[in-house]
Amino acid sequence: MLDVLIKYFVYATKGYITKTQLIKFLYLADLYAVKWTGNQLTELDWYYYNFGPWHEDIDAALDKMNGKEISIETEGGTTLVKLGTKAENIDDLPLATSQKLVLDNIRREWAGSGQGKMTQLLNYVYNTAPMFEVKDKHKPEEKVRLNLQAEREKLISELD
């Protein structure tokens, strides 16, 4: 599912997405899935690492697709994830309509260029319940597992 989600976000943004944005979008996709269904879309064990949510499988998936479905380029210190020569049609990706709606909401809310948009995205991500639990208690170079269920628990407590 990780490959499918990467393709979705890259294709939906027409290849105008940074690697940082993509990682945050993937995190939000899993976080929202847990929040509303109790289950992640991917099988990633998310970590707080180098100031944000991260997992090494994302880099492996990007490397595997680079030069095919996607193209990774660095411009001025920013890593961009663009459409590759073998990019597929977004409508052919195996996603349920409900999943596409969630993913598209993430894209609509947070996609775009400019430092303002990125700052808003980072502030939002860093204030989600899993990140809030660990960011001030651990050093950025520590690799600490994130508890995505904390977001669901926060929702349930707010509804009670």
N, C-alpha and C positions, 0 to 999 in steps of 0.2 A: 504493500500500500504506500510505502514511503516514496517509491519511484513515481507512482501515479499522482501523489500530492505535489511533488516537485514539478512534474510536467504541468499539472493543472495551473499552479501559480505562475510558472514561466509563460505558458501559453496564454493564460488569461490577461497577463500584463503585456502581452506581445513582446516579451523579452526585455522589458524595461523594469528590471528588478535587481537590486543589489543582493549579494549573498547574505548580508546582515538582515535585510528585510525578509528574504526567503526563510531563513532560520526562524525568525520571529513569527512569520505566518504559519510555519509548520507547528511551532509550539502552540500558537493560539488555536489551530485546528484541533490538536489533541486536547488542549485545555477545555475548549468549548464542548467537545464530544464527551469528555468526562463530566463536565458540569451538568449537562442535560441528560446523558444516558448512563453515566457511570463507567463507560468504557472508552479507551483511546481509539483513534483511527489507526495509528501505527503501533508497532511493538517496541518503540524506543523507550528506554529508561532515561528520561531527561535528567540532566545535571545542571547545576549552577557552576559555571566555569568561565573564567575571564569576563566577569561582569554580566553574564547572561545565560539564558537557557541554551544548552548545547548537547550534542551527541555525535560521537565519531562516525557513526553510520551515515550521517548526512554527507560528510566529506567523501566517504567511499562511494555513495550513490552518485554524487555529482561527478566524481572522477570517472565512474563507469559510463555515464551518459555523455560526458564531454566529447564534443566532436561529432556527436550523433544527434540525439534529440535536443540537446542544449549545447551552448558554446560558452565557455568561461573565459572572460577577458578582464584584464586589469587596466584601469585608466586612472591615472593620478592617485594611486594608492587605494582606489575603491575596486572591489571585485564585483563585476557585473555578471549576471547569469542571463544569457540571451538565447534566442531561438537558434537551434542547431539546424543543420542541413536535412536531417531526417525527422524534424518536428512533425508530430501527428496533428490530427484535427482534435480540438478540445472535446468535441461532442462524442468522440469515439473512446474516450477514457472510461473505464469501468467504475463509474460512480453513481450512486443512487441520487435521485432528484433532491432528496433532503440533504445529502452531503454536499451537493453542488451549491445549494442555497447558503449553507453555512460558510463554505469556502469563498463564495462570491461576496458575502457580507464582509468577510475579513479583507478581501482584495479592495472592495469599494471604500471601506473605512480607512485603510492604511496604505494603499499603494500611492505612488506619486514620488516626484523628486523634490529636492529641496531640503535644507537642514531643518526647517520648521516641521515638516511632515515626519521626518526621521525622529526628531526629538519627541514629538507627540507619541509615536509608536513605542519608543524606548521607555518613556515615562509610564505608559499604560502597562507594558509587559512587566516592568520592574515593580509595579504595584499590584500585580496579581497575587493571590494568596500564596501559591507555592514559592514565588520569588521573595515575597515579603517575609516569609518564615526564615529564609536563609541569608539574604543579601547583607544584612548588617552583623551577622554572627560569624561569617566566614570570610576568609581572604579570597580575592579573585582567583589566585592560582590554585586554590583548593578545588577539588572536584567533589561536589556534594549533591547527592541525589535529591531531586525535587519531588514533592508529594503532590501530584496533580489532583488527588482526591480532596485536598484542602479547599480547592475552589468549589467543589460540589458541597462540601460540608458548610462552607460559608453561605452558599445559596440556601441550603436547607435551614440553617439557623435564621436567615433573614425571612424565610417564609413562615416560620413557626410563630 
